[in-house]
Amino acid sequence: MIEHVILVDEQDNQIGIGEKLETHQLAKLHRAFSIFIYNSKGNMMLQLRAKTKYHGGGLWTNACCGHPRPGEDLMAAMKRRLREEMGFECQLTKMLDYIYKVPLDKGMHEHEFLHVYKGTYDGIPKLNPEEADGWKWMPIEDIKADIKKYPENYTPWFKLSMEKV
């Protein structure tokens, strides 16, 4: 199935629709989201992206990322992807928005208007093996120290978001 993303301007107004892989190859600005999940102890959930992902496979990142489909509400998309990737739902609240552009592996680029949300969850996720190879809880200070020591182990958007949140 060919997936499509929402192309946007720098104010997040929709200006078109793009095929997902082509959008990432041509570095077109598109709408995306990242979800940060914390437990009641204040630890952050990290996801190990599946090695088979179209980019960033085998890297640690925040609990869930994705793109709303054309015509799909942002909150509905975030809840859908959290269920699809991690097998659970929780209440989500907005943290921040920002635009970034970075080169990735496999000839891809991210150029996203990124909506960052957070939620709280104390359970054990049920990973979708097509999306994630693993997960763990980590204290935020330990994550920051590990990113500083081993930046190559983390996705670019996660490193950028950690600087902002």
C-alpha positions as CSV (number, residue, x, y, z in Angstrom):
1,M,0.0,0.0,0.0
2,I,1.4,3.4,-1.0
3,E,1.2,5.8,1.9
4,H,0.7,9.6,1.6
5,V,1.7,12.5,3.9
6,I,0.4,16.0,4.2
7,L,2.7,18.6,2.6
8,V,2.6,21.9,4.6
9,D,4.0,25.5,4.5
10,E,6.0,26.9,7.4
11,Q,2.8,27.8,9.3
12,D,1.6,24.1,9.0
13,N,-1.1,25.0,6.4
14,Q,-1.7,22.1,4.1
15,I,-0.4,22.9,0.6
16,G,-0.7,19.4,-0.9
17,I,-0.3,15.7,-0.5
18,G,2.9,13.7,-1.2
19,E,3.8,10.0,-1.5
20,K,5.6,9.2,1.7
21,L,8.9,7.8,0.3
22,E,9.2,10.4,-2.4
23,T,8.5,13.2,0.2
24,H,11.4,11.8,2.3
25,Q,13.7,11.5,-0.7
26,L,13.1,15.0,-1.9
27,A,13.1,16.6,1.6
28,K,9.6,18.2,1.2
29,L,8.2,19.9,4.3
30,H,5.4,17.7,5.7
31,R,3.3,17.3,8.9
32,A,4.5,14.8,11.5
33,F,4.3,14.1,15.2
34,S,6.4,12.6,18.0
35,I,5.0,11.2,21.2
36,F,6.9,11.2,24.4
37,I,5.6,8.7,27.0
38,Y,6.6,8.9,30.7
39,N,5.7,6.6,33.5
40,S,4.6,7.8,37.0
41,K,8.2,7.6,38.2
42,G,9.2,10.2,35.6
43,N,11.1,7.8,33.3
44,M,10.8,8.1,29.6
45,M,9.8,5.2,27.3
46,L,12.3,4.6,24.4
47,Q,11.6,2.6,21.3
48,L,14.2,0.7,19.4
49,R,13.1,1.2,15.8
50,A,12.8,-2.1,13.8
51,K,15.9,-2.7,11.7
52,T,13.6,-3.2,8.7
53,K,12.2,0.4,8.8
54,Y,12.6,2.5,5.6
55,H,15.0,4.8,7.5
56,G,16.5,4.9,11.0
57,G,16.3,1.2,11.6
58,G,18.0,-0.1,14.8
59,L,18.1,3.4,16.4
60,W,16.6,4.4,19.7
61,T,13.9,7.1,19.7
62,N,10.9,8.3,21.6
63,A,7.9,6.0,22.1
64,C,6.1,6.8,18.8
65,C,6.4,8.9,15.7
66,G,4.4,9.2,12.5
67,H,2.4,11.2,10.0
68,P,-1.3,12.0,9.8
69,R,-2.9,10.7,6.7
70,P,-4.5,13.1,4.3
71,G,-7.9,14.1,5.9
72,E,-7.0,12.6,9.2
73,D,-7.1,14.7,12.4
74,L,-3.7,15.0,14.2
75,M,-4.9,13.6,17.5
76,A,-6.7,10.6,15.8
77,A,-3.4,9.9,13.9
78,M,-1.3,10.0,17.1
79,K,-3.7,7.6,18.9
80,R,-3.8,5.3,15.8
81,R,0.0,5.2,15.6
82,L,0.5,4.7,19.3
83,R,-1.8,1.6,19.1
84,E,-0.2,0.4,15.9
85,E,3.4,0.7,17.1
86,M,3.3,0.2,20.9
87,G,-0.1,-1.5,21.4
88,F,-1.6,0.9,24.0
89,E,-3.5,4.2,24.3
90,C,-3.2,7.1,26.8
91,Q,-4.2,10.7,27.1
92,L,-1.9,13.0,25.1
93,T,-1.1,16.7,25.7
94,K,0.8,19.1,23.5
95,M,4.4,20.1,24.4
96,L,5.6,22.1,21.4
97,D,5.9,22.4,17.6
98,Y,9.0,23.0,15.5
99,I,10.4,22.6,12.0
100,Y,13.6,20.7,11.3
101,K,15.5,19.3,8.3
102,V,18.1,16.6,8.5
103,P,19.7,14.0,6.2
104,L,19.0,10.4,7.1
105,D,20.3,7.0,5.9
106,K,19.3,5.3,2.7
107,G,19.1,8.6,0.7
108,M,16.3,9.9,2.8
109,H,15.7,13.3,4.5
110,E,13.4,14.5,7.2
111,H,11.9,17.9,6.7
112,E,9.0,18.1,9.1
113,F,6.7,20.4,10.9
114,L,6.8,18.4,14.0
115,H,4.1,18.3,16.6
116,V,5.4,17.0,19.9
117,Y,3.0,15.5,22.5
118,K,3.4,13.7,25.8
119,G,1.5,11.1,27.7
120,T,1.7,9.0,30.9
121,Y,1.6,5.2,30.9
122,D,2.7,2.6,33.4
123,G,2.0,-0.6,31.6
124,I,4.0,-2.8,29.3
125,P,3.7,-2.1,25.6
126,K,2.8,-4.7,23.1
127,L,5.3,-4.0,20.3
128,N,4.4,-4.3,16.6
129,P,7.5,-6.2,15.2
130,E,7.3,-4.3,11.9
131,E,7.8,-1.0,13.9
132,A,9.9,-1.8,16.9
133,D,12.5,-4.3,17.9
134,G,12.6,-3.3,21.6
135,W,11.7,-0.7,24.3
136,K,12.9,0.4,27.7
137,W,12.2,3.0,30.5
138,M,15.1,5.3,31.2
139,P,15.6,8.3,33.5
140,I,15.8,11.5,31.4
141,E,19.2,12.5,32.7
142,D,20.5,9.0,31.7
143,I,19.1,9.5,28.2
144,K,20.8,12.9,27.9
145,A,24.1,11.5,29.0
146,D,23.8,8.5,26.7
147,I,22.9,10.7,23.7
148,K,26.0,12.8,24.5
149,K,28.2,9.7,24.6
150,Y,26.6,7.7,21.8
151,P,24.7,10.1,19.5
152,E,24.9,7.6,16.6
153,N,22.5,5.3,18.5
154,Y,19.6,7.8,18.4
155,T,17.3,9.2,15.7
156,P,18.0,12.8,14.6
157,W,14.5,14.0,15.5
158,F,14.7,12.5,19.0
159,K,18.0,14.2,19.7
160,L,16.6,17.6,18.5
161,S,13.4,17.1,20.5
162,M,15.4,16.3,23.7
163,E,17.2,19.6,23.3
164,K,13.8,21.4,23.2
165,V,11.8,19.5,25.9
